């Protein structure tokens, strides 16, 4: 082989290498672009998952705040329920003392009159304190029976309209919108 022919072969081999080198570079660039695109897609997916977790956490936190606020409001609203349950017995004793006071003796004897007046004043003050704290006495005489606030323990034959409360055996009490104890009542029924 001559030197010329060797040079030509080398030259053609170099040309083939030079021609294939840009193709290799393009293929390498395409592969790098695909890898980068896959990484971008993975990162976008992770970002979306993280955003979703953050939004869920924020929603849970807001729900927790709302529940806590509601529980605190209920707690404040009904905190005195147990105390009031005990106190209404005292109030009812004052009502009973006032209702059963000897009317004839009150008009005759000034000491008994002073005693009865003191009981009535204490009763009124106690009612004011209860009302101030949103405690209401349920005394439904001559009202229509309401199963939400009354408990019928006896049916009484009466000329009153059927379902009317004709006797209050024990007054009921509620605090705000919660029933502490129902009023025990006698309800009218038609005469036989």
DRENPA-3360 file (N, C-alpha, C; in nm, 2 decimals, always signed):
BEGIN
1 = XXXXXXXX = +0.08/-0.12/+0.00/+0.00/+0.00/+0.00/+0.09/+0.12/+0.00 ~ +0.04/+0.21/-0.06/+0.12/+0.34/-0.07/+0.07/+0.43/+0.04 ~ +0.16/+0.52/+0.05/+0.13/+0.62/+0.15/+0.01/+0.70/+0.13 ~ -0.02/+0.73/+0.00/-0.14/+0.80/-0.04/-0.26/+0.72/+0.00 ~ -0.26/+0.59/-0.03/-0.38/+0.51/-0.01/-0.40/+0.50/+0.14 ~ -0.30/+0.50/+0.22/-0.31/+0.49/+0.37/-0.37/+0.62/+0.42 ~ -0.32/+0.73/+0.36/-0.37/+0.86/+0.40/-0.52/+0.88/+0.37 ~ -0.56/+0.82/+0.25/-0.70/+0.83/+0.21/-0.79/+0.75/+0.30;
9 = XXXXXXXX = -0.74/+0.63/+0.34/-0.82/+0.55/+0.43/-0.83/+0.62/+0.57 ~ -0.72/+0.67/+0.61/-0.73/+0.74/+0.74/-0.82/+0.86/+0.73 ~ -0.81/+0.93/+0.62/-0.90/+1.05/+0.60/-1.04/+1.01/+0.60 ~ -1.08/+0.90/+0.53/-1.22/+0.86/+0.52/-1.26/+0.81/+0.66 ~ -1.18/+0.74/+0.73/-1.21/+0.70/+0.87/-1.24/+0.82/+0.96 ~ -1.16/+0.92/+0.94/-1.17/+1.04/+1.02/-1.30/+1.11/+0.99 ~ -1.34/+1.11/+0.86/-1.46/+1.17/+0.81/-1.58/+1.10/+0.87 ~ -1.57/+0.97/+0.87/-1.68/+0.89/+0.93/-1.69/+0.92/+1.08;
17 = XXXXXXXX = -1.58/+0.93/+1.15/-1.58/+0.96/+1.29/-1.64/+1.10/+1.31 ~ -1.60/+1.19/+1.23/-1.65/+1.33/+1.24/-1.80/+1.34/+1.21 ~ -1.84/+1.26/+1.12/-1.98/+1.26/+1.08/-2.06/+1.19/+1.19 ~ -2.01/+1.09/+1.26/-2.08/+1.02/+1.36/-2.08/+1.09/+1.49 ~ -1.97/+1.17/+1.51/-1.96/+1.25/+1.64/-2.08/+1.34/+1.66 ~ -2.12/+1.42/+1.56/-2.24/+1.50/+1.58/-2.37/+1.42/+1.61 ~ -2.38/+1.31/+1.55/-2.49/+1.22/+1.58/-2.49/+1.17/+1.72 ~ -2.37/+1.13/+1.77/-2.36/+1.09/+1.91/-2.39/+1.20/+2.01;
25 = XXXXXXXX = -2.34/+1.32/+1.97/-2.37/+1.44/+2.06/-2.52/+1.46/+2.06 ~ -2.59/+1.45/+1.95/-2.73/+1.47/+1.95/-2.80/+1.37/+2.03 ~ -2.76/+1.24/+2.01/-2.82/+1.14/+2.09/-2.80/+1.16/+2.24 ~ -2.68/+1.20/+2.28/-2.64/+1.22/+2.42/-2.73/+1.34/+2.47 ~ -2.74/+1.44/+2.39/-2.82/+1.56/+2.43/-2.97/+1.52/+2.45 ~ -3.02/+1.44/+2.36/-3.16/+1.39/+2.37/-3.18/+1.31/+2.50 ~ -3.08/+1.22/+2.53/-3.09/+1.14/+2.65/-3.08/+1.23/+2.77 ~ -3.00/+1.33/+2.77/-2.99/+1.42/+2.88/-3.12/+1.50/+2.90;
33 = XXXXXXXX = -3.18/+1.54/+2.79/-3.31/+1.61/+2.79/-3.42/+1.52/+2.85 ~ -3.42/+1.40/+2.81/-3.52/+1.30/+2.86/-3.50/+1.28/+3.01 ~ -3.37/+1.27/+3.05/-3.34/+1.25/+3.19/-3.39/+1.37/+3.27 ~ -3.36/+1.49/+3.22/-3.40/+1.62/+3.29/-3.55/+1.63/+3.29 ~ -3.62/+1.59/+3.18/-3.76/+1.60/+3.18/-3.82/+1.50/+3.28 ~ -3.77/+1.38/+3.29/-3.81/+1.29/+3.39/-3.79/+1.34/+3.53 ~ -3.68/+1.40/+3.55/-3.65/+1.46/+3.69/-3.75/+1.57/+3.71 ~ -3.78/+1.66/+3.61/-3.88/+1.77/+3.63/-4.01/+1.71/+3.66;
41 = XXXXXXXX = -4.05/+1.61/+3.59/-4.18/+1.54/+3.62/-4.19/+1.48/+3.76 ~ -4.08/+1.42/+3.80/-4.08/+1.36/+3.94/-4.09/+1.47/+4.04 ~ -4.01/+1.58/+4.02/-4.02/+1.69/+4.11/-4.15/+1.76/+4.11 ~ -4.22/+1.77/+4.00/-4.35/+1.83/+3.99/-4.45/+1.74/+4.07 ~ -4.44/+1.61/+4.05/-4.52/+1.52/+4.12/-4.50/+1.53/+4.28 ~ -4.38/+1.54/+4.32/-4.35/+1.55/+4.46/-4.40/+1.69/+4.51 ~ -4.38/+1.79/+4.43/-4.44/+1.92/+4.47/-4.59/+1.92/+4.49 ~ -4.66/+1.86/+4.39/-4.80/+1.85/+4.40/-4.84/+1.77/+4.53;
49 = XXXXXXXX = -4.77/+1.66/+4.56/-4.80/+1.58/+4.68/-4.78/+1.66/+4.80 ~ -4.66/+1.74/+4.80/-4.64/+1.82/+4.92/-4.74/+1.93/+4.94 ~ -4.78/+1.99/+4.83/-4.89/+2.09/+4.83/-5.02/+2.03/+4.88 ~ -5.05/+1.91/+4.84/-5.17/+1.84/+4.88/-5.16/+1.82/+5.04 ~ -5.05/+1.77/+5.08/-5.03/+1.75/+5.22/-5.04/+1.88/+5.31 ~ -4.99/+1.98/+5.25/-4.99/+2.11/+5.32/-5.14/+2.16/+5.33 ~ -5.21/+2.15/+5.22/-5.35/+2.19/+5.22/-5.44/+2.11/+5.31 ~ -5.41/+1.98/+5.31/-5.48/+1.89/+5.41/-5.45/+1.92/+5.55;
57 = XXXXXXXX = -5.33/+1.95/+5.58/-5.29/+1.99/+5.71/-5.35/+2.12/+5.76 ~ -5.35/+2.21/+5.67/-5.42/+2.34/+5.70/-5.57/+2.32/+5.72 ~ -5.63/+2.24/+5.64/-5.78/+2.21/+5.66/-5.80/+2.14/+5.79 ~ -5.72/+2.04/+5.83/-5.73/+1.98/+5.96/-5.71/+2.07/+6.07 ~ -5.61/+2.16/+6.06/-5.58/+2.26/+6.16/-5.70/+2.36/+6.18 ~ -5.76/+2.40/+6.07/-5.88/+2.49/+6.07/-6.00/+2.41/+6.14 ~ -6.02/+2.29/+6.10/-6.12/+2.21/+6.17/-6.10/+2.19/+6.32 ~ -5.97/+2.17/+6.35/-5.94/+2.16/+6.49/-5.97/+2.29/+6.57;
65 = XXXXXXXX = -5.93/+2.40/+6.51/-5.96/+2.53/+6.57/-6.11/+2.55/+6.59 ~ -6.19/+2.51/+6.48/-6.33/+2.53/+6.49/-6.39/+2.45/+6.60 ~ -6.35/+2.32/+6.60/-6.40/+2.23/+6.71/-6.36/+2.28/+6.85 ~ -6.24/+2.32/+6.86/-6.20/+2.37/+6.99/-6.28/+2.50/+7.03 ~ -6.30/+2.59/+6.93/-6.38/+2.71/+6.96/-6.52/+2.67/+7.01 ~ -6.58/+2.57/+6.93/-6.72/+2.53/+6.97/-6.72/+2.46/+7.11 ~ -6.62/+2.38/+7.13/-6.62/+2.31/+7.27/-6.60/+2.41/+7.38 ~ -6.51/+2.52/+7.35/-6.49/+2.62/+7.45/-6.62/+2.70/+7.47;
73 = XXXXXXXX = -6.69/+2.73/+7.36/-6.82/+2.80/+7.38/-6.92/+2.72/+7.46 ~ -6.93/+2.59/+7.43/-7.02/+2.50/+7.50/-6.98/+2.49/+7.65 ~ -6.85/+2.48/+7.67/-6.80/+2.47/+7.80/-6.83/+2.59/+7.88 ~ -6.81/+2.71/+7.82/-6.85/+2.83/+7.89/-7.00/+2.85/+7.91 ~ -7.07/+2.81/+7.81/-7.22/+2.82/+7.82/-7.28/+2.73/+7.92 ~ -7.23/+2.61/+7.93/-7.29/+2.51/+8.02/-7.20/+2.47/+8.14 ~ -7.10/+2.55/+8.17/-7.01/+2.52/+8.28/-7.08/+2.52/+8.42 ~ -7.18/+2.59/+8.43/-7.25/+2.60/+8.56/-7.37/+2.50/+8.57;
81 = XXXXXXXX = -7.38/+2.41/+8.47/-7.49/+2.32/+8.47/-7.50/+2.23/+8.60 ~ -7.39/+2.17/+8.64/-7.40/+2.09/+8.76/-7.43/+2.17/+8.89 ~ -7.37/+2.29/+8.89/-7.40/+2.38/+9.01/-7.55/+2.42/+9.01 ~ -7.60/+2.46/+8.89/-7.74/+2.50/+8.88/-7.83/+2.38/+8.91 ~ -7.80/+2.26/+8.87/-7.88/+2.15/+8.90/-7.90/+2.13/+9.05 ~ -7.80/+2.16/+9.13/-7.81/+2.16/+9.27/-7.88/+2.28/+9.33 ~ -7.86/+2.39/+9.27/-7.91/+2.52/+9.31/-8.07/+2.53/+9.29 ~ -8.12/+2.46/+9.19/-8.26/+2.47/+9.16/-8.34/+2.40/+9.27;
89 = XXXXXXXX = -8.28/+2.31/+9.34/-8.35/+2.25/+9.45/-8.37/+2.35/+9.56 ~ -8.27/+2.43/+9.58/-8.28/+2.54/+9.68/-8.39/+2.64/+9.64 ~ -8.39/+2.67/+9.51/-8.49/+2.77/+9.46/-8.63/+2.71/+9.48 ~ -8.65/+2.58/+9.45/-8.78/+2.52/+9.46/-8.82/+2.52/+9.61 ~ -8.73/+2.50/+9.70/-8.77/+2.51/+9.84/-8.81/+2.64/+9.88 ~ -8.76/+2.75/+9.82/-8.80/+2.88/+9.85/-8.94/+2.90/+9.79 ~ -8.97/+2.85/+9.67/-9.10/+2.86/+9.61/-9.20/+2.79/+9.70 ~ -9.17/+2.67/+9.75/-9.26/+2.59/+9.83/-9.28/+2.66/+9.96;
97 = XXXXXXXX = -9.18/+2.72/+10.02/-9.20/+2.79/+10.15/-9.29/+2.91/+10.13 ~ -9.27/+2.98/+10.01/-9.36/+3.10/+9.98/-9.50/+3.06/+9.96 ~ -9.52/+2.95/+9.89/-9.66/+2.91/+9.85/-9.73/+2.85/+9.98 ~ -9.66/+2.79/+10.07/-9.72/+2.73/+10.18/-9.71/+2.81/+10.31 ~ -9.68/+2.94/+10.29/-9.67/+3.03/+10.41/-9.82/+3.05/+10.46 ~ -9.83/+3.06/+10.59/-9.97/+3.07/+10.65/-10.02/+3.22/+10.62 ~ -10.11/+3.23/+10.52/-10.16/+3.36/+10.48/-10.23/+3.43/+10.59 ~ -10.31/+3.36/+10.67/-10.38/+3.43/+10.78/-10.28/+3.48/+10.89;
105 = XXXXXXXX = -10.18/+3.41/+10.92/-10.08/+3.45/+11.02/-10.00/+3.57/+10.97 ~ -9.98/+3.58/+10.84/-9.90/+3.69/+10.78/-9.97/+3.82/+10.80 ~ -10.10/+3.82/+10.78/-10.18/+3.94/+10.80/-10.19/+3.98/+10.94 ~ -10.19/+3.88/+11.03/-10.21/+3.91/+11.18/-10.08/+3.94/+11.25 ~ -9.98/+3.87/+11.22/-9.85/+3.88/+11.30/-9.74/+3.95/+11.22 ~ -9.69/+4.06/+11.26/-9.59/+4.14/+11.19/-9.46/+4.06/+11.18 ~ -9.42/+3.97/+11.28/-9.30/+3.89/+11.27/-9.31/+3.79/+11.16 ~ -9.42/+3.73/+11.15/-9.45/+3.63/+11.04/-9.45/+3.70/+10.91;
113 = XXXXXXXX = -9.51/+3.82/+10.90/-9.51/+3.89/+10.78/-9.37/+3.93/+10.73 ~ -9.28/+3.97/+10.83/-9.14/+4.00/+10.79/-9.07/+3.88/+10.74 ~ -9.09/+3.77/+10.81/-9.03/+3.64/+10.77/-9.08/+3.60/+10.63 ~ -9.20/+3.61/+10.60/-9.26/+3.58/+10.47/-9.20/+3.67/+10.36 ~ -9.19/+3.80/+10.39/-9.14/+3.90/+10.30/-8.99/+3.87/+10.27 ~ -8.91/+3.83/+10.37/-8.77/+3.79/+10.35/-8.76/+3.67/+10.26 ~ -8.85/+3.57/+10.28/-8.85/+3.46/+10.19/-8.88/+3.50/+10.05 ~ -8.98/+3.58/+10.03/-9.01/+3.63/+9.89/-8.90/+3.71/+9.83;
121 = XXXXXXXX = -8.84/+3.79/+9.90/-8.73/+3.87/+9.85/-8.61/+3.79/+9.81 ~ -8.58/+3.69/+9.89/-8.47/+3.59/+9.86/-8.50/+3.51/+9.74 ~ -8.63/+3.47/+9.73/-8.67/+3.40/+9.61/-8.66/+3.48/+9.48 ~ -8.70/+3.61/+9.49/-8.69/+3.70/+9.37/-8.54/+3.72/+9.33 ~ -8.46/+3.74/+9.43/-8.31/+3.76/+9.40/-8.25/+3.64/+9.34 ~ -8.29/+3.52/+9.40/-8.24/+3.40/+9.34/-8.28/+3.38/+9.20 ~ -8.40/+3.42/+9.17/-8.45/+3.41/+9.03/-8.37/+3.50/+8.94 ~ -8.34/+3.62/+8.99/-8.27/+3.72/+8.91/-8.13/+3.67/+8.88;
129 = XXXXXXXX = -8.06/+3.61/+8.98/-7.93/+3.55/+8.96/-7.94/+3.44/+8.85 ~ -8.04/+3.35/+8.87/-8.05/+3.24/+8.77/-8.07/+3.30/+8.63 ~ -8.16/+3.39/+8.62/-8.19/+3.45/+8.48/-8.07/+3.52/+8.43 ~ -7.99/+3.59/+8.51/-7.87/+3.65/+8.47/-7.77/+3.55/+8.40 ~ -7.78/+3.43/+8.45/-7.69/+3.32/+8.40/-7.76/+3.23/+8.31 ~ -7.87/+3.29/+8.25/-7.95/+3.22/+8.14/-8.01/+3.09/+8.19 ~ -8.05/+3.08/+8.32/-8.12/+2.97/+8.37/-8.27/+3.02/+8.38 ~ -8.35/+2.94/+8.32/-8.50/+2.97/+8.32/-8.58/+2.86/+8.39;
137 = XXXXXXXX = -8.67/+2.91/+8.47/-8.76/+2.82/+8.54/-8.88/+2.79/+8.44 ~ -8.91/+2.66/+8.43/-9.02/+2.62/+8.35/-9.14/+2.58/+8.44 ~ -9.24/+2.67/+8.43/-9.36/+2.64/+8.51/-9.48/+2.66/+8.42 ~ -9.51/+2.55/+8.35/-9.61/+2.55/+8.23/-9.76/+2.54/+8.27 ~ -9.80/+2.59/+8.38/-9.94/+2.58/+8.42/-10.03/+2.65/+8.31 ~ -10.13/+2.58/+8.27/-10.23/+2.62/+8.16/-10.16/+2.64/+8.02 ~ -10.05/+2.58/+8.00/-9.99/+2.58/+7.87/-10.00/+2.45/+7.81 ~ -9.98/+2.44/+7.68/-9.99/+2.31/+7.60/-9.87/+2.23/+7.64;
145 = XXXXXXXX = -9.89/+2.10/+7.66/-9.79/+2.01/+7.70/-9.68/+2.00/+7.58 ~ -9.56/+2.01/+7.62/-9.44/+2.01/+7.53/-9.35/+1.90/+7.58 ~ -9.34/+1.79/+7.51/-9.25/+1.68/+7.55/-9.10/+1.72/+7.56 ~ -9.06/+1.83/+7.50/-8.93/+1.87/+7.50/-8.89/+1.93/+7.64 ~ -8.99/+1.98/+7.71/-8.96/+2.05/+7.83/-9.04/+2.00/+7.95 ~ -9.14/+1.91/+7.92/-9.23/+1.87/+8.03/-9.23/+1.71/+8.03 ~ -9.26/+1.66/+8.15/-9.27/+1.52/+8.16/-9.41/+1.49/+8.23 ~ -9.50/+1.43/+8.16/-9.63/+1.40/+8.21/-9.62/+1.28/+8.30;
153 = XXXXXXXX = -9.66/+1.30/+8.42/-9.66/+1.18/+8.51/-9.80/+1.14/+8.55 ~ -9.90/+1.22/+8.52/-10.04/+1.19/+8.55/-10.13/+1.26/+8.45 ~ -10.24/+1.19/+8.41/-10.35/+1.25/+8.33/-10.47/+1.28/+8.43 ~ -10.52/+1.40/+8.41/-10.62/+1.44/+8.51/-10.74/+1.48/+8.42 ~ -10.86/+1.42/+8.46/-10.98/+1.46/+8.40/-11.01/+1.60/+8.42 ~ -11.04/+1.68/+8.32/-11.06/+1.82/+8.33/-11.14/+1.88/+8.22 ~ -11.20/+1.99/+8.25/-11.27/+2.07/+8.14/-11.18/+2.14/+8.05 ~ -11.05/+2.15/+8.08/-10.95/+2.21/+8.00/-10.93/+2.13/+7.87;
161 = XXXXXXXX = -10.88/+2.20/+7.77/-10.85/+2.13/+7.64/-10.75/+2.02/+7.67 ~ -10.78/+1.91/+7.60/-10.69/+1.79/+7.61/-10.55/+1.83/+7.57 ~ -10.45/+1.79/+7.66/-10.31/+1.82/+7.63/-10.26/+1.94/+7.70 ~ -10.35/+2.01/+7.78/-10.31/+2.13/+7.85/-10.26/+2.09/+7.99 ~ -10.15/+2.15/+8.03/-10.10/+2.13/+8.16/-10.19/+2.19/+8.27 ~ -10.25/+2.11/+8.35/-10.34/+2.16/+8.46/-10.28/+2.15/+8.60 ~ -10.17/+2.08/+8.61/-10.10/+2.08/+8.74/-9.95/+2.07/+8.72 ~ -9.88/+2.15/+8.79/-9.73/+2.14/+8.79/-9.69/+2.08/+8.92;
169 = XXXXXXXX = -9.63/+1.96/+8.92/-9.59/+1.90/+9.04/-9.45/+1.94/+9.08 ~ -9.37/+1.96/+8.98/-9.23/+2.01/+9.00/-9.19/+2.09/+8.88 ~ -9.14/+2.22/+8.91/-9.10/+2.30/+8.80/-8.98/+2.25/+8.73 ~ -8.96/+2.28/+8.61/-8.84/+2.24/+8.53/-8.74/+2.35/+8.52 ~ -8.62/+2.33/+8.47/-8.52/+2.43/+8.45/-8.44/+2.40/+8.33 ~ -8.40/+2.51/+8.26/-8.32/+2.50/+8.15/-8.21/+2.60/+8.16 ~ -8.09/+2.57/+8.10/-7.99/+2.67/+8.09/-7.95/+2.69/+7.94 ~ -7.96/+2.82/+7.90/-7.95/+2.85/+7.76/-8.06/+2.77/+7.68;
177 = XXXXXXXX = -8.01/+2.68/+7.60/-8.11/+2.59/+7.52/-8.11/+2.45/+7.57 ~ -8.04/+2.42/+7.68/-8.03/+2.28/+7.73/-8.12/+2.26/+7.85 ~ -8.19/+2.16/+7.85/-8.28/+2.12/+7.96/-8.20/+2.06/+8.07 ~ -8.22/+2.12/+8.19/-8.15/+2.07/+8.31/-8.24/+1.96/+8.37 ~ -8.36/+1.99/+8.38/-8.46/+1.89/+8.43/-8.60/+1.93/+8.38 ~ -8.68/+1.84/+8.33/-8.81/+1.87/+8.28/-8.91/+1.90/+8.39 ~ -9.01/+1.98/+8.36/-9.12/+2.00/+8.45/-9.20/+1.88/+8.47 ~ -9.23/+1.84/+8.59/-9.32/+1.72/+8.61/-9.46/+1.77/+8.62;
185 = XXXXXXXX = -9.55/+1.73/+8.53/-9.68/+1.79/+8.51/-9.79/+1.69/+8.51 ~ -9.91/+1.74/+8.53/-10.04/+1.66/+8.51/-10.10/+1.72/+8.39 ~ -10.15/+1.64/+8.30/-10.20/+1.68/+8.17/-10.35/+1.65/+8.17 ~ -10.43/+1.75/+8.11/-10.57/+1.73/+8.10/-10.61/+1.62/+8.00 ~ -10.71/+1.55/+8.04/-10.78/+1.45/+7.95/-10.93/+1.47/+7.96 ~ -11.00/+1.43/+7.86/-11.15/+1.46/+7.87/-11.21/+1.38/+7.98 ~ -11.32/+1.43/+8.04/-11.39/+1.36/+8.14/-11.46/+1.24/+8.08 ~ -11.46/+1.14/+8.16/-11.52/+1.01/+8.11/-11.68/+1.02/+8.12;
% end
